[in-house]
Amino acid sequence: MNLTEFNQSDRCVHFSCPERSVSPAVYILLYVCSAAVVLLTVCGNLLVIISVLHFKQLHIPTNTLVLSLAVSDFLVGVFVMPPMLIWTIETCWIFGRGFCTIFWLISGFLTILSVYNIALIAVDRYLALSNPFLYMNSVSVRITRFVIVFDWSLVVAYNLALIYFNGNFTSSVMCPGECFLSLNEVWSVIDLVYSFIFPLSLIIILYTRVFVIAKKHAAAIRELNNHTRPKTQKITSHSMKSERKAAKVLGILVSVFLACLLPYFIYSLLGDVIEIQTETFQEVSILFCLNSTINPLIYALFYPWFRKCIKLIITLRIFQTDSALINVLS
């Protein structure tokens, strides 16, 4: 969950919310821009969700994982980004202590969920590239759905365990106008391993392997193209190209995710070493949230099927009879 550890000491005695030093025009502009970012996040991920759920041609294991990621990103846009952006603009937490606890619970849940969704996508791409025939015969949408349900359930169970066993979670003192929660020492270590070290190590290792395998596939495709091939070899070449393209796009997705994620986790880890600056923490948190905004833009930029789905959704053609059978991959 990586809830920021916060040493209160005597800060509450001296703490007061910094006054806003921007003009009314800039203040309004900040809220307009924030509203636009939230709307883009919610609508972009909603388009991904509708596309994958509605069009039967997209009901494949990889897209099922993309759907899970889009749902978590959609929830970030609805529940996490608005209070975080308001907190940043107002320079004060204005929602009270009770909602602060709820906010960090939801934020922590969605943070871990996003990390593990990306990890599952990395596992999926590794299996698809390392042994494509076994992958096609063994990995189905049904199995993928089961894995996703198990993943969500595991994250929920972890958050419930954290609430139950972490004594400081509900009793930590919070300065008026600030919103930080603390974990005890044991759970800080558990949280570091579970939500950061293990999944990120898995992501980096698997995508390193994916990169190596993709290079080997590229060499094999070039070799096949230099000879007359029977039909089975042509099919193999096409399949390999398709898997490499999917790995490339999802590799970009993972790279952007890591770029948005690492500052947040690094700053959280340094919470015991340096004095936490509220403004800096807000900035890295917003950067992490912006990943949920960027993901649909990556799909729109690199997936022709997503652009076609957007057109069908906006023009309301999805309400036509048998629209779910429209070929969106051509």
N, C-alpha and C positions, 0 to 999 in steps of 0.2 A: 504493500500500500504506500510505503514511503511517505507517511505523514511526517511533516517536518518536526524534528525534535527542537524544543524551544526552552532555553534556560531563562526563566522569568526573573530570578533574583529580585532586584528592587525596581525593575523597569516600570511596573504598573504605577508606582508612586510618581514617576517623572514623565510617564507617557501621556502624550496628547496628540490627537490627530493633526497632521500638518495641514495648514490651510491651502486651499486650491488657489494657485497663482496664475490661472489662465483666464482669458477674456470670455465673456458669455458666448461669443460667436464660436470660439474654439471649443468651448464646453459642449455646445450643441452639436458641433461637427463631430466630436469624439463619440457622442451617443449615436449619431446617425451612422457613422462608420461601423461602430460596434453592432448596431442592429443589422446592418448590411452583411457583416461577417457571419453573424448568427443565422440570418436567413439563408445565406449561401450554403452554410454547413448543413442546415436542416433540409433544405430543398434538394441539394446535391446528393446527399446520402439517401433521401427518400426516393429519388429517381433510380438510384442503384437498386434499392430494395424492391421497388415495383418491377423493374426490368427483370431481375433474376427470378422473382416469384411468378410473374405473369407469363413470360415466354418460355415454352417448354423446351425449346432448343438450347436454352441456357442452363437447363437442369443437369449440370455435371458437377463432379466433386469439387473442383477448384472454385467454381462460381458459388458453390454452397458456402465455402470458407470466406469468399469475398462478401457474401451476404451477411455472414456473422460479423465481419469487421464493419460493414456498413451500418448494421444495427447498433453496434457499440458507438460508432462515430455519430450516429443520429442522436443517441442518448446524451453524448457529450455536448452536442449542440443545443439540446433542450434543457439539460439540468446543470451543466458545469460552466459553459461559456458565459451565459448571462450574468450570474452572480460574480464570476471572476472578473469580467470586464467592468461591471459596476464598481466593484471593490477597487479596481485600478484607477478608474476615473475619479471616484470620490475620495481616494486616498485613505478611506476608512471603511471598516466592515460595518455596514449599517443594518444587518439583518438579525443581530442578536446572537447570543451564545448557543441557544438550542439549535438554530438552523446552521450554525457553524459546524457543529458536530455532524449533522445530517449531510451537509455539503461535503465534508471530507470523507465520510463513509461512501457516498455515491461516487465522488471523484476517485477515491482509492480503488473501488470496485471496477470502475470503467478503465482506469489506468492499467490494472493487472489484466483485465479482459482483453484490452487492445494488444498488450505485449504478447499474450498467449495466442491470440488470433493470428498475429504475424508469425509466431513460432510454428503454428500449425500449417500456415501457407508455405513456410520454408520446408517443413517435413514433406508436404504434398509435392512440391516441385522436385525435391531430392528423389523421392520414390519414383516419380514420373520419368525423370531423366536417367536414373541409375538402372532401372529395370522396367522399361515401358510396357512390355508384354505382361509381366506380372502385375503391374499397376492397373492396366486395362481390365484384367481378369479378376482382380481381387478387390480393388477399391471402387466402391459404388456410392451413389448419392445417399443411400440408406445408411451405410456404414459411416459416411462423413457426418450425416445428421446426428447419429448416435455419439460420435466423438465430440461434436459441438455441444450437445446437451450435457455430456459428461464434463466438458471443459467449463461451461457456465456454472454447473452445479458445484464443481470443485472450487471455483472462485468464490461462490456464495458461501460455501462451508468454511473456507479460509477466513473470510471477513467476519463471519459469526464467531469463529474461534478466537479471532483477534479481539473482538469486543468482549467476549466472555472472560478470557484469561488475562487481558492487559488491564491491570489495576489503575494505571494512570490515565487511561483513555477518557473516562468520564469525570475524573476528579481534578484534572489539570486546571490550574488557574489561568484565566485569559484576561488580558487587559481589555478594557472597553475600546472598541474601535479596531481591534486586531483579531485575527482568526488563525490561530495555530494550535495544533494538538500534538501531544507527545506520546511516544511509546516507551515502555520500560526497556531496560537493556537487553533482556533475553529476546523480546519480540522485535527489537530493532535489528538484531542479527538474523533472526528467522525471516523477517520481511525483506532484508537486503538480499538474502540468498534466493528466496522464493519468487520475489517480484522483479529482481534485477539480474543477479549474477547467472542463475541457471537459464532463464529463457533467452537472455541476450547472448550467452555463450553458445547456446543451441542454434540461434539464428545465424551468428557469425560463422560457426563451424560448417553448418549445412550449406550456406550460400557460398562459402569458399569451395566446398565440394561441387556444388552446382556449377560454378564458374569453370572449374577444371573439366567436368564432364561435358559442359556445353562446348568447350574448345575442342575436345575429342570428337564430339558429334559433328562439328563444323568441318573438321579434317576428313571425317568419314563421308560426309555429304559431297565434298569436293572430289573425293576418290570415286564415289559412285557416279558422279556426273561425267567423269572422264571415260566411262565405259558404257557399252550397251547393256541395259539392265532388263531383267524380266519384270513382270508386273509386281511381284511381291516386293522386290527391291525398291521399286518406285514408291510403293505404299509406305515402306519403311522410311525412305528419304523424306517424304511429305510429313510423316508423323514426327520424325526427328526435328524437322524445321518448325513444326507447330509447337512442339514442346520447348524448343529453344526460344521461340518468340515469347511464349507465355512466361518462361523463366526470366527473360530480359525485362519484361514489363513489371513483373512482380519483384524483380531485383531492384528496379527503380523505386518501387513502392516501399520496399524494406529500407533502402538507403535514405529516402526522405524521412521515413519513420525514425530511424536511428539519429539523423541530424536534429530532429525536433525533440527526441526523447533524452539524448545524452546530457544536454545542459541541465535539464530538470533533475535528473538523477545525480549528476556530479554535484550540483549545488546542494541537494538534499544530503548527500554524503558528507559534505563539508560543514554541515550544520553544527557538528560537535567541535569543529576546529576554529571556525571563524564566527564572528557575530553576524547573525542573520539580518540582512537588510530587506525590509518588506518590499521595497520597490523592485529590487533585483529578483526576489523570489516570485513576485507577480509576473515579471517579464518572462522568466523561463517557464512559468506555468502556462502563460498565454501562448508561448511558442509551442509547447507540447499540445495544447488544445487545437492550435491552427493545423496540426497534422490531420485532424478530422475534416478540416475544410479542404485541404490539398488533395486528399485521396480521390474524391470524385473527379477533380480536375485531371488527375493522372489517367483515370479511366477514359475520360472524354478525349484526352490528347492521344492516347495510344491504342484504344479499343474502338474500331469502326462500328462494332455491334452496339456499343453503348450510345454512340452518337445517333445511330438509327433508332434505337429504343427511345431516346429522348424525343426525337421527332414524332414517333408514333404516339407517345404519351401526351405531348403538348397539343397535338392535333386531335386528340381524343379518339384515335383509331383503335385504341385498345378496348373500347367498349363495343366494337363491332363483333358480330358472330365469328367464332373461330379465329379471333385475332391472336390468341395464344399460339397458334400454329404458324404464324407468319415467319418466314425465313429471315432472320436478322443477322445471319452470319455470312450471307452472300455479298 
